[in-house]
Amino acid sequence: MITDSGADSGSAADGVRSQPTGIVPRGVMPVVIMPYDHNGDVHEHDFRRQVHHMLNVGCDGVVVGQVSEVSRLTARERFRVAELLAEACGSKGCAVMSTGGESIRMACEFSRQAEAAGCDALLVMHPAMAALDDEEMFRYFAAVTESVSVPILVHHAKSLAKRPLSIAVQGRLLDAYGPAKIQFKPEAQPSPPRLSQLRDATDGRARIFEGDGGMMLADTFRRGLAGVIPATEIAEITVTIWRLLESGREERARPLAYQLSYLMCHMMNSIDCYLGISKHLLHRRNLIETTLIRPPLDFHVDTETLAEIEHVYDDLMERARKALAPGEAA
């Protein structure tokens, strides 16, 4: 169920989209951490507040992904979230909706609905229940790609894949549909060399987005990235690191990136681990009303871990704030 309480906030103006804006996926595009009210319903106001926050601090787009708890939403909620995402982004940033499913029919239906809602691109994860071979993987992604006109970000989720998505399949998809239509969010480990393998196998044509919460950004950026997909709680930090790297100030970016990697080591043990810590941080910053995660959960964060996280996070936020020159603030 979806609820909306309270007046909206933020300077980015919502606008009902009848079609995608044509904004190209690029740069820093964090994932929304799905907010719930005290009844466990999706909180529309807090959803918009997160989107506006990310766009206001300099992000290039906003993503609804696996860490947005899409697998815990009903079909009706997923449809509504796609509408909310497009509306909240307006003309300010690229709206990217997760539309993967366990069947081709499911993924195509989610994808067509998100495009009709006005989303600019789709993040399509492989089915998670079956260990698909290369031919079935290609068949799945090809069918979804052909069902819509907007770009597809092929998402390999390391924690959910029964079998790694091969470089060969990714190359076939790129050859078949081109780099404007097929883009990539690979998470196979170790991610930096795998990213280079995909880059080299496609002669540098692949548009690749780092999907490990920015954990390896100091390394992956120099290998050739179109963008990075972190999450709401580290939006400003990632924007700062990205701007420093883009402008050739690697020596200033690396200390922030190393500290971010330590933070991610705490968070990226499971989706529920990430959510527990992320929602704690967002609640501290008054960006969400509750820290509720839809059960059942596989992880509960202990107080000692939260104390360490708060210390590292607060220090990293302050260092990121000071890292840019006056007028560059994220």
C-alpha positions, 0 to 999 in steps of 0.5 A: 500500500502507498500513503502520502503524509505531510507537505512535500519538500525540496526545491526540485519540482515534481511534474507528471510525465507522459513520456520519458524526457530523453535524459541519458543515464550518466554520472552519479545516480543513487538508489532510493532507500524505500521509505515506509510509514508506521503501518509499513506502507510506502511513504510517498512524501519521504520517497519524494524527499529522498529524490529531491535531496539527491537532485539538490546535492548534484546527482545526475539521476535517481534509481529504484533498484534491488536495495530499494526493496523492489522484491518486497513490493506488490505489483501495484506498489511497483507500478506506483513507485515507477510513477512516483520516481518519474514525477519526482525527478521531473526534468531535473534528472534521469529516472531509472526504474528496476523492472526485472522479473522471474519470467520474460512476461513479468519483466516486459510488463514491468518495463512497459509500465515504467516507460509509460510512467515516464522513466528514462531508463530501466535497470533490468536484473536477471531472474534470481531463481534459476541458473540460466545458461548463456542462451537463456540469459540472452533470450531474457534480456533481448526480449525485455530490450525489444519490449521498450524504447528506452535504454536498458541497464543490464544488471548482474546482482552478485548476491542474487545470481545463480550463475555469473552473467558472462562477458560473451552475453553482454557483448552479444547484447551490445552488438545486437542493440548498440551502446545507446540502448544496452548499458551495464551495471556489472557486480561480478567479483572482483569488479575492477578487473571484470569491468576491464574485461567487459570494456576490452571485449567491447572495444570500449563501447560499453557504457558501464556503471559501478554498482558496489556502493562506490566501494571501488570507485578510486580504481574503477573510475580510471578503467572507464565508467559512464557513472556510479550507482550508490544509495541515498545516504552517501549521495553527497560523498559520491558526488564529491568523489566523482567531481574530484575524479572527473576534474583530475584531482585524484589525490584529493579523491582517494582519501575519501574513496578509501574511507568510503570503502571502509564504510561499505565493508560494514554495510555490504554484507547483505541487503538487509545489513545495508538497509538497516545501516542506511535507514539508521543514517537517513533517519538521523538526518530526518530524510525518512520518518521510520527505519522500518524494513519489510520482514522477514529479515536476515540481519539486525544491526547491533548498537556497537556497529551503529556507533562505529558507523556513525563515527565514520559517516560523520567524519566522511561527510565533513571531509567531503564537504571540505574537499571541494573548492568554494562554489563547488559544494555538493 
